[in-house]
Each structure stands twice: as C-alpha cells, then as structure tokens.
Amino acid sequence: MKRIAIIGLGAVTRNIHLPAYASLVGRVAVVGGCDPDAQARTWASGHGVPAVFADPGEMIDRTRPDIVAVCSPPDFHRAHAELALGAGCHVFCEKPLASTLADADAIIVAAEKCGLQVVVNNQFPAMRIHTAARDEIGSAAFGRLLYLHAWHTMRPTAHTEAGWRGAMQRRVGMEFGIHVLDLVRFFFGATPTRILAHMPRPDASVSWDAINLVAMDFADGRAASAVLDRLSKGPERYLDFRLDGEHAAIHTSIGGQVRAAVGVHTRQRRPFVDLRLVGGGRAVLEQGNRSRVLAADPQNPFAPATARHFGAFLDALDAGTRPPASARDNRESLRLVFAAYQSAADARSVEIESFAPPPPDLTR
Ligand SMILES: NC(=O)c1ccc[n+]([C@@H]2O[C@H](COP(=O)([O-])OP(=O)(O)OC[C@H]3O[C@@H](n4cnc5c(N)ncnc54)[C@H](O)[C@@H]3O)[C@@H](O)[C@H]2O)c1
C-alpha cells in the first residue's frame, strides 16, 4: 500500500484525484493534503483527507508519503516536484509537466539523479475509448493508421476562465492541447517530425490563443491535424478524433450528447434512422455506412482514466520499470506544444528534432 499526499486541493483534486485514489482500494491511501487557501483545506478535511496543511514542506515532513501528487497551478509544478523529490518521494504531477521546457528538464534531471519516478497525469490514453482505438490500429479490420484529425469546440465562461487559467495567454495549447498532442503520439506510436501551427485572433477582444490550428507530419509521410476552437457559440464537442486507417475509420468522442439522424444512404437507396446516446465517450469503428462500437466511457471519464493511469504507475514502481507518461516521455508531448507556439509566432513550420532537445538521460 503506497501513501500519497496532495499539493493543491482545488478542482482536479476534488473531481479526479480523490475519486481515482478511492477506487484503488488497498493500493493507495491518501495521507495528507495542503493548500494555501483555507476554504480548500476545510473542504478537504470534510471529504476524507486525514491531515491538511497550508505548507507543502510541513505536509511532507509530517505525513511521510511515498508519492506526492502535484495538483497546484502549472507555474508551481517545478518547485513542488523538486520539493517532493528532495524529500525522497516519487511524484504524480498534473499536466502540463511545467510552464517551460527548462523547468520540465530540471524536474527530469532531479528525478533521474535521485532514482525517483515522476509521472504526468496526461490520462487521456487510459480512457477506454482511446485504449480501444489504439488496440484496433494494426488489426485486419483497420490496417495501418494513415492520418488523424482531432477537433475540440468549447465556449469559455466566467467560471472556466477564473483564476490562474484566465491569466494565461498561452492557454488552450498549454492547458488542453497537451492532451491532444499526447494522444497524437499515443495513436501513432511516434512523435511528429514537423509541426505547423496557426493561431489566428479573429476577435480583437480575445487576447489569448482561442484558436489553435495545428498540422503535423511524421517521418514516413503520415500526418495529423487538430483544430482547437474556443470561439464557437455553437454546440460544444469536448474532443473528437477521426482516425483514418487503410481499411476503416475510427471515431472517438468525449462529451455527452444525443444525436438523431434520419436519411437515405444514397448509394444503396436505403433509408436509415440512427439514434446515438453518447454519455461520457464512445469509440466507433466505421466502414462506409457500417459501424461497430469498440468501447464506451462513463459520464465522467477523467477520474477512472486517472485511476487506471495511476494504477500503471504503481505497477511500474512494484516492477522497477519506467512507468507510462514518465516525465521524460511526456516532455515530448510538451515539446510539441512549445513547437506549435513557436511555429505560430514565426509563421513557419518547426522541425522537432532540432527544437529544444531533451537533456541527456542520466539513467543510461
Ligand atoms: N488531467 C486532467 O484532466 C486535469 C483536469 C483539470 C486540471 N488539471 C491540472 O491540474 C492542475 C490544477 O488545476 P485545477 O483545475 O485543480 O486548478 P484550481 O485552481 O481549481 O486548483 C489549484 C489549487 O492549487 C492551490 N495552490 C495555489 N498555489 C499553491 C501553492 N503554492 N501550494 C499549494 N497549493 C497551491 C490553489 O489554492 C487551488 O486550490 C493544473 O495543472 C491543471 O492543468 C488536469
């Protein structure tokens, strides 16, 4: 049984981490939490966090955890990860790993120097729909993955833009694009070699990166694209992927919706009625007009995915192996995010290999 203590007792701790740890009965116990905000501490005390503190150092000294979860805003991730590593703890860090690649590298080097693990909670690959889609790649029905497109549409509100998030100019790519680019690497099993991004500002009252248009090329000619749009006043679609394979397509979708369609398949001259209830998420294999559901996720897919992702971290600690989404691996996804911003700023494509290479691997 591993002991975990949590730095930052805000939304991600309440909605994702505490439910995830609670579902891993007998594998992990929450021993403490800390937050400078008194209200956050009061909430945590009333919701099963046995010891709460204002100061992270005091929390670690008093609760002696094996793992520290870093759930503070991104600007604090480096300081909090280094504090935990310095105290001999492994780290389960929220995404993005850090606010800069220099900070990410400092975390990686600190962890490798002391032989401890840092895992980033980019948990989307552990959602059932994404795991099922990836497992289908290479099958007889789907074949090789050739191209994928990702699409996100969300309407910001005063609530979503409150606090530290609303102060970020590089917000959509850093906060959300990191999940999308991480999934692109997960599906292809490779990192794109070139990225071209455009971040237009069609609404002069919006100073941040509300639209991210990103195109990616792989060394073997395969490609991916992503549209992240937070200006649309239309219906929200949290995240859809369309994966085009040699023999079929896979459509994954996160976000509750009911869709009804009535029409005629023109080639077969056959009428159809299609009612789809999409709860948390769904992955569908599509060949022409035929479709087969591959997997579904519950209404809140984030906490169960974090539980599976964290479970894999615990497995790796037991086995002495490198866990999935280790800081060094996840840095490649973060590198893509920064390369996208660089590309948009320079209005030209960026070659990934020569863009901010990672520090030498001290474990080799
Ligand atoms: N993986 C996911 O699906 C997911 C979802 C949401 C948020 N996140 C990430 O989780 C992190 C936190 O996001 P959030 O939505 O919980 O934000 P939040 O603002 O709701 O919570 C952050 C908490 O950190 C506390 N905090 C601020 N400074 C601190 C310090 N110096 N020491 C300790 N605590 C401090 C704040 O008081 C607040 O309670 C971010 O990195 C965010 O990107 C990840």
Ligand as a Chemical Component Dictionary entry (heavy atoms), coordinates in Angstrom:
data_LIG
# 
_chem_comp.id                   LIG 
_chem_comp.type                 NON-POLYMER 
_chem_comp.pdbx_formal_charge   0 
_chem_comp.three_letter_code    LIG 
# 
loop_
_chem_comp_atom.comp_id 
_chem_comp_atom.atom_id 
_chem_comp_atom.alt_atom_id 
_chem_comp_atom.type_symbol 
_chem_comp_atom.charge 
_chem_comp_atom.model_Cartn_x 
_chem_comp_atom.model_Cartn_y 
_chem_comp_atom.model_Cartn_z 
_chem_comp_atom.pdbx_ordinal 
LIG N1  N1  N 0  -5.577 15.854 -16.042 1  
LIG C1  C1  C 0  -6.727 16.500 -16.091 2  
LIG O1  O1  O 0  -7.713 16.013 -16.635 3  
LIG C2  C2  C 0  -6.825 17.860 -15.460 4  
LIG C3  C3  C 0  -8.077 18.482 -15.289 5  
LIG C4  C4  C 0  -8.108 19.720 -14.653 6  
LIG C5  C5  C 0  -6.938 20.342 -14.232 7  
LIG N2  N2  N 1  -5.743 19.723 -14.447 8  
LIG C6  C6  C 0  -4.476 20.346 -13.991 9  
LIG O2  O2  O 0  -4.444 20.342 -12.571 10 
LIG C7  C7  C 0  -3.733 21.485 -12.097 11 
LIG C8  C8  C 0  -4.642 22.248 -11.128 12 
LIG O3  O3  O 0  -5.829 22.622 -11.823 13 
LIG P1  P1  P 0  -7.211 22.881 -11.048 14 
LIG O4  O4  O 0  -8.268 22.878 -12.083 15 
LIG O5  O5  O -1 -7.339 21.959 -9.885  16 
LIG O6  O6  O 0  -6.975 24.364 -10.509 17 
LIG P2  P2  P 0  -7.649 25.043 -9.226  18 
LIG O7  O7  O 0  -7.398 26.475 -9.340  19 
LIG O8  O8  O 0  -9.067 24.564 -9.091  20 
LIG O9  O9  O 0  -6.844 24.422 -8.010  21 
LIG C9  C9  C 0  -5.478 24.720 -7.766  22 
LIG C10 C10 C 0  -5.279 24.720 -6.268  23 
LIG O10 O10 O 0  -3.898 24.911 -6.015  24 
LIG C11 C11 C 0  -3.805 25.767 -4.911  25 
LIG N3  N3  N 0  -2.498 26.412 -4.871  26 
LIG C12 C12 C 0  -2.112 27.592 -5.423  27 
LIG N4  N4  N 0  -0.836 27.860 -5.082  28 
LIG C13 C13 C 0  -0.412 26.839 -4.315  29 
LIG C14 C14 C 0  0.803  26.545 -3.632  30 
LIG N5  N5  N 0  1.846  27.378 -3.720  31 
LIG N6  N6  N 0  0.876  25.400 -2.917  32 
LIG C15 C15 C 0  -0.171 24.558 -2.836  33 
LIG N7  N7  N 0  -1.357 24.791 -3.451  34 
LIG C16 C16 C 0  -1.459 25.913 -4.168  35 
LIG C17 C17 C 0  -4.938 26.770 -5.081  36 
LIG O11 O11 O 0  -5.272 27.420 -3.854  37 
LIG C18 C18 C 0  -6.048 25.857 -5.571  38 
LIG O12 O12 O 0  -6.820 25.335 -4.501  39 
LIG C19 C19 C 0  -3.326 22.269 -13.341 40 
LIG O13 O13 O 0  -2.025 21.922 -13.704 41 
LIG C20 C20 C 0  -4.319 21.787 -14.396 42 
LIG O14 O14 O 0  -3.826 21.895 -15.711 43 
LIG C21 C21 C 0  -5.674 18.498 -15.033 44 
# 
loop_
_chem_comp_bond.comp_id 
_chem_comp_bond.atom_id_1 
_chem_comp_bond.atom_id_2 
_chem_comp_bond.value_order 
_chem_comp_bond.pdbx_ordinal 
LIG N1  C1  SING 1  
LIG C1  O1  DOUB 2  
LIG C1  C2  SING 3  
LIG C2  C3  SING 4  
LIG C2  C21 DOUB 5  
LIG C3  C4  DOUB 6  
LIG C4  C5  SING 7  
LIG C5  N2  DOUB 8  
LIG N2  C6  SING 9  
LIG N2  C21 SING 10 
LIG C6  O2  SING 11 
LIG C6  C20 SING 12 
LIG O2  C7  SING 13 
LIG C7  C8  SING 14 
LIG C7  C19 SING 15 
LIG C8  O3  SING 16 
LIG O3  P1  SING 17 
LIG P1  O4  DOUB 18 
LIG P1  O5  SING 19 
LIG P1  O6  SING 20 
LIG O6  P2  SING 21 
LIG P2  O7  DOUB 22 
LIG P2  O8  SING 23 
LIG P2  O9  SING 24 
LIG O9  C9  SING 25 
LIG C9  C10 SING 26 
LIG C10 O10 SING 27 
LIG C10 C18 SING 28 
LIG O10 C11 SING 29 
LIG C11 N3  SING 30 
LIG C11 C17 SING 31 
LIG N3  C12 SING 32 
LIG N3  C16 SING 33 
LIG C12 N4  DOUB 34 
LIG N4  C13 SING 35 
LIG C13 C14 SING 36 
LIG C13 C16 DOUB 37 
LIG C14 N5  SING 38 
LIG C14 N6  DOUB 39 
LIG N6  C15 SING 40 
LIG C15 N7  DOUB 41 
LIG N7  C16 SING 42 
LIG C17 O11 SING 43 
LIG C17 C18 SING 44 
LIG C18 O12 SING 45 
LIG C19 O13 SING 46 
LIG C19 C20 SING 47 
LIG C20 O14 SING 48 
# 
